[in-house]
């Protein structure tokens, strides 16, 4: 079953969750005099998780608290278990039934 949980407090925030793994690579591109292109990758790729979750007012407050305290979050979806801390949090307009769509970007954390 999918869920997003505050690992620090042990409180489940929502069961309506989807997650996509994102990767950002730092690279420089230079064009040489003969027209060929030289690409240099610098360092290791930065991995983050783009999470969409549907939360009620309590879940919204729990996510805002987790962002404020830099709490460790656990996200479980069909394809795995992921851990991270919030680096970006936004909410859509209020949906029917007093729900919100939360868009959360998590910085990858080493598995516990």
Number of C-alpha atoms within 10 A of each C-alpha: 8 17 17 26 22 21 16 13 11 11 13 16 23 20 17 15 20 18 20 12 13 15 11 10 12 11 11 10 10 11 10 9 7 6 8 9 11 10 11 11 11 10 9 10 13 12 14 22 21 15 18 19 21 20 23 18 12 12 20 21 13 19 25 15 13 20 19 10 12 14 17 21 26 21 25 19 17 9 8 9 13 21 22 22 22 22 13 12 14 15 15 11 11 12 12 7 7 10 17 20 19 21 17 21 22 26 19 19 15 8 9 5
